[in-house]
Amino acid sequence: MKVREEVLRLLMEEGTLSGGKTAESLGVSRTAVWKAVEELRREGIAIGSVHGGGYRLEDRDRVLSTDAVRAFLRPDKDMDVIFAGSRVDSTNTEALRHLRDGAVPPFVLIAGEQTRGRGRKGRSFYSPRGGLYMTVALPGMIPVTALTGLTAHAALCVCFALEEIARLKPGIKWINDIFLDGKKIAGILTEADVDAESGDARNIRVGIGINTGFGEAAEDCPGMAFLGIPALRPALAARIAADTAAYDTERGLDTGAYKSRSVTLGHRVRLISGGREHEGLAVGVDGNGALILDEDGRKNVLLSGDMVRDIRS
């Protein structure tokens, strides 16, 4: 146990701490707690003193750091945490730079703002200050056809984390968008390099952006919702990263859990897949994350596609 990480985790959960009670609960001396606080202060985390020997985290909303995320990672998760700074161009791009510079996955790279956030097919992803922008880099190689299932799994991991940590009930719009009360709160972009010899995917990066901030420029994106929970970013990042990295390509997607959170299934939809337009009733997803579409009695299994319209009659 690293005392510094435990003290930071407790400060983020409680806001204020008693030096004596914290030392007792951690099984260390009060001096060890004081040293941990001083280390955190030197790293730029604003911690004030409370009369009687306590400590107060001055601004929980601003705490997003390597130590903050690592403090919430489960001890059995062997994953590096990289804090890329308060602002990057794109966490997926930055993660690829780290991979090419020799960083060993799995790791999670996090930032508080993206200047060139990306969505699918080169679309921009609005990434203002105060959000949670992260990329989970995965080891090894997997079939390219497994990437859709991985993306769907990551969407499920975001829902799990928001349900458990933020007590929210989001839903998934196939395949990579997270919605709450009819507005988008998160998106996922999975990217990888394709090995020319095997055709498998490597340098796999699962980029996740969540609007945890307060939406200072929300009027710029009326279709998006801002959650106002930036203080929960380290806990959310740790949970999502660990769960995403645990994806088992052999087992595939937990279709039951995905279906129960889908806002697409049960509705008639129109989408473009493989250059063709499809319209029908979304009736299910398979273990690879593919959408099962009933087009007037004929079942089509679509591994990817762009939703043109959700037709609710």
Helices and strands as residue ranges (DSSP letters): H 3-14, E 16-18, H 19-26, H 30-42, E 47-50, E 54-57, G 60-62, H 66-70, E 80-83, H 91-100, E 107-111, G 120-122, E 132-138, E 142-143, G 144-146, H 147-165, E 171-173, E 177-180, E 183-194, E 200-210, G 218-220, G 230-232, H 233-245, H 255-261, E 268-273, E 276-285, E 291-295, E 298-302, E 306-311
